[in-house]
Amino acid sequence: LNPKRTIFISGTPFKKLATFNSETVFLYTYVDEVNDPDAKDMPRLFQYAIRMDKGLVATYKKYHEVVDYPTMTKAFMADENNNFKYPDVARNLLDCMINDIKKTRQPVKHLFCLMDHVNSCKAAAKYINDKYKNKIVAIDCSSDGCSNVEDLKECIYEADNDGMMSISFSCGRFIEGVSIKLWNCVV
């Protein structure tokens, strides 16, 4: 085939296929969909920031010589035994996240948290399930126990039926093509 033009259409990024510039790309995002007057069923998207308090940054700087704030990747690093490399930093950051979520304008009941590594997901889920066991269900989406969307939905709906909040930790699974209505926050 020798086409004059090719149109690429996808709901996922094209980073690996080709190089596109701003003149050749048309994006239609979630924000566009929410602002479309015909899209009445779209949930409202709220964005919040987690405050990195100075004490947490100072604790992190004990481990790393850094100019800026700690990155999420480094703050949540975990070893092969699923233990945080910097436990006081990671745990405090998770606690700050949970406390900040409680202060949002819209109640956050079920959230999705994207991390960089499987070990980080496992360590975070273990910490949340240990510390907040009667209030929050942490779901490790990197494990075989949650290998498909139906298993994940079942865990979230079970937490919802028990009146508990849920946090789904993932390092890549369930980030594209998955829609779970109960998720109302992404970190």
N, C-alpha and C positions, 0 to 999 in steps of 0.2 A: 504494500500500500504506500502511496505517496500523497498523503493528505496535505491540503494547504494549511489547515488548522486542526489542532487536537484539543479537545476539551477534557480535562481531568475533573471528575466529580467524586467527592469522598466526604465521609464524616470523620475521617482520621487524618493526621498530618501526612504531608507529602515529602518530608525532609529527606527521605532516603531515595525517592524516585528521581527527583530533578531539582534544579535550582530555579526558583520562581522569584520574580521581583514584584514590587508593589503595583506596577502598572499591569501586570498580567494575572493578578489574583483578586478574586471577589470572595469575600468572607461573609457568611451569614451566621451570626453567633447567637448564643443564648439570650444576650441582651437585646439583639435585634428581634428575636422571637417574642420576648416578653413585651417589648414596645409595639409590636404589631397589633393593631386594634382587633384583628380577626382571631388572634390567638388568645382566647379567653380562658383556656384551661391550664395555661402555664403557671407554675408556682412562682411566687415572687422571690427574687434572689437578693440576699442581704450579704454584704461583705463587712468583715470585722478584722481588726488587727489584734494580735496578742502582744501585750506590753512586755518587753524584756526588761525587767527591773534591774537596777544597777548592781544589786547584790548577786543576782544570777550571773550577770556578765563578769563580775569580779571573780566569782567561783570558777567560771569557765577559764578565765585568764590564768588561773593557777596551773592549768594543764597545758595551755597553749599560749604562745606569744602571738597576740593578734592585734591588728590595728583597729579593725571594726568589730561589730557584734559577731557572736558565734553563728556558724551556719547550722541549719537544721540537720544536715547530713552528719556533721561532726558531733553536734550535741547529742544525737541519738545513736551514735556508733555502738555496736554490740559485738561481742565475740562469738565464737562458734558454739559456746554453751548458753547463748542467749542472755548474757549478762551485759548490762550497759558498761561501756568503757569508762564513762564519766557518770556514775550513778546519781550523784547529788545534782548534777546539771540536768540530766534527762528527767529524773523524777520531779524536780522542782518545775521544770518547763511543762511537764504534763499536768501537774497540779495547777499551775498558772492558767493553762489552757482551759481546764475544767472550771476553775473559778471565774475566768473571764466569760466563758460561755453562759454561766448562770446570770450574768449581768446584761445579756443582750436584750434588745427590744422585743424580738420575737423569740418565744421559747424554743431552744434547741433540744430536740428529743433523741434524734438518731443522726450520727454524723459519720462521715467517711474521712479517714486520715491517711494521706499518701506519704509513705516513707521510702527511703532509698534501698534498704536491704531487708532480706528475710529475717535475719537475726534481730534487727531493730523492731520489726513487727512483733516477733515473738516476745521480746523483752518488754515492750510497751504493753502488750495484752496481758502478760503475766503480772506486771506491776499494777495495772488498773484493776484486774480481777482480784488481786490480793487486797489492795487498799480500799477499794470501793465495792466490795462484793455484794452488798445488798442494795446498791443504788445504780450501778453501771455494769453492763455486760460488755466486755471487750472481746471482739471477735478477731481472731488471727486469720486473715484471708490468705496468708501465704502457706497455710498448712493444708495437709490432705483432708482434714476434717471439714474443711470449707472449700471444697474443690469445684463447686458449681453454683450457679446463681440460685437455684432452688434451695440448696442447703443454707446459703447466706440469708435469703429471704425468711426461711423458717426460723433462724436464730434471731433475726431482727423482730419479726412478728411475735415470737415468744417473749422477748424482752418487753415489747410494747404491751402485750397482754398482762404481763406481770407488773406493769407500771414503772418499768425501769428504762433508763436511758441506754443507748448502745453506741459503741464506737467500733467501726470496722477499720482495722489496720491492714493496709495493703501496700505492696511494693511494685505493683504492676497489674495484678489480677483485678478484674472488674472495673477497670478505668475507662474502657471504651465499649460502647454498645450495650451498656447495662443501665437500666433505669429502675431505681427502687424508690417508690413514692414516699416512703417514710424518711428517707435521708433528707434532712433540711439544712445541712451544713457540711462544708468541705474544708478540711485543713490540709 
